[in-house]
Amino acid sequence: MRDVLEVLTRSWQEGNIAGLATVVRTFESAPRSAGASMLVTDDGSVVGSVSGGCVEGAVYDLATEVIASGSPVLVRYGISDDDAFSVGLTCGGILDVFVEPVSRRTFGELDAVRQDIEDSRPVAVATVIEHPDADWLGRHLVVRPHGFEGNLGSEQANRAIGDDAQGLLAVGRNTTLTYGPDGERQGEGMRVFFSSFAPRPRMLVFGAIDFAAALTRLASFLGYRVTVCDAREVFATRARFPDADEVIVSWPHHYLTDQFAAGLLDARTVICVLTHDPKFDVPLLEVALRGPQIAYIGAMGSRRTHDDRLRRLREVGISDAELAQLHSPIGLDLGSRTPEETAVSIAAEILALQWGGSREPLGSLAARIHHDEQHEPYSAGQ
């Protein structure tokens, strides 16, 4: 829903009805993951995607019907359907898509959810997508770390599903779970889709250089909240880094120490050290490698710079186990030369680590293309 939220909220605020289609479950080689959304407004406009183009035509038609009828629908598209090729899902995947009418009447809490997302406050939405009582379909429970609002149909269901949603929100997971008709955890009959909106993951880019500007643009596009930090005030300016969320003038190791102490970095955080200057790199990496676990620590430099950096880090007491967290020289071997190409190389390595990619050409592999779950963080030595 995040990708279509701006248009959805505008329709909601204007008192209109929109058809929101959401991927709630995938099987085999589905092109989009659970949570991908497509929105059709009452004037026929469309934003977003549920399949990268495979079934959008069929979903569009269904969304317009849902706007007219006001009744939510759960539908499956895929190779098991007789008309699979007519709707265009030729990749061999299967999608469960829930299409619901969204208006002030059906989702009164939407504007509060939008505000939470914009303010980077964690929030989740639990939606009933299947139930023996049609009146329950499309009901929402808005869940926050310390409570919930809304009504799925009963207090028992609200409590059970609210508790589960808080756990899923903590790990930022989208999924569908099955319950009994009244929220019984061991029962069947009701399915609920959980959509978690955790704050954007952070990328800290140290070194206000041209490579940092290119990486900041790409990281912002990928959904990171990007901070650029450099001790040199003349280089660390908003004019040079318009795509960054923050530009900080500070000694890098001081800034990182403060961020860790304030609890502002989590296991999704990415650190990219692009200064390749030992007076900045060594104290910064000493803090990074000894801090709480984060997703990625990478450092730019030639192999000679890398070897010198490792020697200096060992001299200040960094162990081999701690050094195993470091990705250096940063990025994948793509033959990159320009700042923009280097940014792609860095982003490719981060994505491969995040999703457990092999970093091999897809054409040389027999494994599935799409990875269902986020990969557990692992060190550069693995």
N, C-alpha and C positions, 0 to 999 in steps of 0.2 A: 504493500500500500504506500510505502514511502515515496516511490517514484511517481505516483499519480496524486499525491496528497494535496498539492497546491490547487489543481483543477477540481478535485473532489470537494475540498473545503469551500471553494468559491461557489460551486453548485449548491452545496448545503446552506451556505450563508444567504444565498439568493432565494432560498425556499423551494428549490427544484428537486427532482428525483434523478439520480444517476444509477446506472447499472455497473456494479463493481464485480469483476471476475477475478478470482484469486486461485492460483495453483495451491491445492491443499495436500496433495500427495503425488509422488512420482514413482514410476517403476522403470527399470531397465535404462535405456539411453535417452531419457527425457531431456529436452534442450534447456529448460529452465527449472530452477529449484523451487521448493515449497516457499510460498510467500510472494512470488512474482505476480504482478497484478496488471490488469488492463481495465480501463474505465471508458464507458460510453455515456455521454451526457444526453439530456433529453432533446437537444437540438441535433443529435447524430454525430457530434464530434467524438474522436477517440484518441486516447493517449495510453502509453504503456504497452506491454506485451506479456502474454502468458506462454508463448512457445517459440519466440524468435521468428514468427511468420507462418508456422505450420498450420495452426488451427484458428488463427485470428478471425478469419471470415465467418466460421461457424459460431465462434464465441460472440462476435459482434451481433449476429442475428439473434442469438439467445438473449443477450443483454438487452436488446431493444424490446424483446417480448417480456422480459422481467420488469422493465420500466413500466410497460403497459399494464401488466397483470398485478404487479406488486408482490408476487410470490417468488421466494428464493428457489433455486434449482441447483442440485448437485449432479454433475454429468461427467462421464468418463470418455476420453478420447484416446484411441490407440489401435494397435494392430489387432486387438481382439474384436474391434467393431467391424460390422459388415461394410460400413461406408468409410473405413479408415482413409482410403485413398481419396475419397471425394472431399474430405475435410483437409487433406494435405499432410497428415502426420505419417510421413514415409520413413522417418528415421528409426522406426522400430520401438519407440518409447510409448509409454502410457501415462496420461495425465488425468488426475481427478481435479476438476475445476468447479468451484462453488461460485455461483452468480447470484448476487443479492441486490435488492433496491436499497439505495442509501439516501436518506432524507432526514430532516429534523425529527420526524416521527419515528423512523426505524432505528436511528443511531443518534440519540440526543447528546451523547458524550463526545461526539467527534471533534468538536472545536477544542475541548480540553485536551484530547489526545494530540491534536496538532500542536498545541502550545507546548506540551511536554516534549515532543520530538524536536521542535524548533529550539527549545531551551536546553537541549541535551540532557533531559531528565529521563531515566529509564521508565518505560511503560510497555505493557503488553495488552493485547486484545484477544479474548477468548470468544469464539463464535460457534454457535451450534449449527452444524452443517448436516446432521442427520438425526432424526428423532421420530418415534412412532406417532407423536402428537405434532401435527403440522404447525400448530401455534408456537412451538418452541423454535422452529427453524429461523435462523438469522438473528436470534437474540445475542446480545453482546454483554460481556463482563470486562470492564476496564480494570486492569490490575497494575498496581504499583508496588514497590518493595515493601511497603508497610500497610497495605490495605487494598480494597477494591470497591468499585461502585458499579451499579447496574443490576440486572436481574435476569438470570437465565430461565427461571421458571419455578425454582424452589430454593429455600435456604440451604438445604442439604447439598444440592447441586452447586450453589454459589460457593459454599465453604470448601467442598472437595476440589472443585475446578480452580477456585481462587488460590488455594494452597499449591496446587500443581503448577499453575501459571507463574507463581512467584519463583519457584525453582527453575523453570525454563527461562524466565526473564534474567535470572542471575547469570546464566551461561549464554544468553542471546540466541536461543534456539527457536526455530519455527518447526512445528510438528503437529500431527493429528493423533489424538488419543481417544480410546473407546471407554464408555461408561455404561452403567445401567440407566434406565429411563429417568431415574431420580438422582443421578450422580454417583451411583454405587460403583466403587472402583473395580469390583470383581464381576460386574454385570456386562450386558451387551444391549444394544438398541440405540444408544446415543453416541454420536461422534462429535468431537469438538476440535476445532482448529485453533492453535495458539500461534499468534503472530507477535514476536518480540521486537521491540524497538529500543535496543541499547544505544547509548550515546556513541557517536562516531569514534572508531579507533583513532588513536593519535600516532602521528609520525613526527619525530623530532629530527630536524635536519640541522646539523652543525657545520658551519662554514658558509659564509655568504658569497658564494662564487657562482659562475655561470651554470655549472653543472647543478647546483642547488636550485637555481631558478627553474630549470627544465624539470627536475624531479618534483618540485613543488607543484607545478602545473599538472603533471601526470598523477601525482598522489591525490590531489584535490579531486580530479576527475574520477579516481577510483573510490572516493568516499572517505578519505582520511581527513581528520582535522590536523592541519599542518602548522607546525611552529618552526621558524627559522631562527637560529641563535648564533651570534658571533660577537666577539669582544670588540670588534672594530666598528665604531659608530658610523664611519664614513661609508662602509659597505652594507651594513645591516639597516636598510631603509625600506619603508613601505613602497616607495617608487620602484625599487629594484625587484620586489617580491609581491606584486599585487595579488597573486593567487594564494598567498599564505594567510592563514587565519590570524597568526600572530608573528610579529618580527621583534625579537628580543635582543637588546644589547647587554651582554653579560659574558663573563668568562664561562665557557661551556660547562666545566665541571661544577662550578658554583650553582648554575641554573639547574643542572640535572640533580644535584644533591638536594636542592630545595623541592624539586618536583617529587622525588621519591619520598622525602620527609612529609610532604603534605598529602601523600596517598593519591596523587593525581595521575599515576601511571598504572596500567594493569597488564594482564597477560596478553593483551592484543596490541600493545604498544610496539612501535618500530622505531629504532634509532639508526640514523645514517650519518656517519662521521665522514665529511668530505673535505676537511681542512688539510689533511696529510702534512701536518706540521707537528713535530713531537711536543712542542711546548703546549699545544692545545690537546693533541690526541691522547697522550699518555695519561695525564690526570683525569681526562674525561672518560677514557675507556676503563681506567681503574675503578671509577665510580660505577660505570655501567655494568661491568662484569661482576662486581661484588654486590650489586643491588638485587632487589626482588626479581623474580622471573618475568621476563617480557618475551615478546614473540620473536624479535630479530634484532641483532646488533651487527651492523656492517661498517666497514671502514675502507675508504678509497686510498689508492696508492699503487705504485709499481711494486714488483716483487722485491726489489731492493728495499723500498720503503717498508714493505710488509715485514721483511726479515729484521730490519732495524727496530721496527715497532715491537715485534715479539720480544726481542732482546731487552728492550727498555722496560716492557711490562713485566718480564720475569725478574728484572733487577729490583722492581718495587714490590715484589712478592706475589705477583699473580701466578696461580698454579696452572698446570696443564689442563686440569678439569675446568677451570674458569675460562681459560683460553679457547677451549673447545666450543664455547658459545659464539665466538667471533667469526664472522664471515668476511674474510679478507684474502686477497683483494675483492672488493664488493662486486656483486652481480654475476650473471651468467656469461659464458663466452659466446657472444653473438657477433664478434668482430666489430663492436661499437667503436665509433670515433667521435662523433659530435656529442654535445651535451644532451641533445634529445635522444639519440640512440643509446647513450649511456644510461639515461633515465629508464628507458625501456628494459635494459639489461638488469638494472637494480630491481625494478618492479617485478620482472619475470621471476627472479630468484625468490622474492618475498612471497609471491603467489604460489610458487611451487612448494615452498615450505608450509604455507598456510593450509593448502589442500592436499598435500602429500603427493604432488606430481613427481614423475620420474625424471623430469628435465630432459627427456629424450624426444625426438621427433614423433608425432602421433602416428605417422605413416609406418614407423618401424615397430610399433607395438600392437599386440593383440588384445590388451586389456581395455576395459571400458574407458570412454573418453571423459565422462562426467563423474566426479567424485561426490558422493552423497553428503558426507559429513566433513566438518572441518578437522584437519589432521592435528594430532597432538604435537605441541611444539617439540622440536628436537635440535640438538646442537649441530654445529658445522662439522663436527667430527663423525657424525653418524652417516 
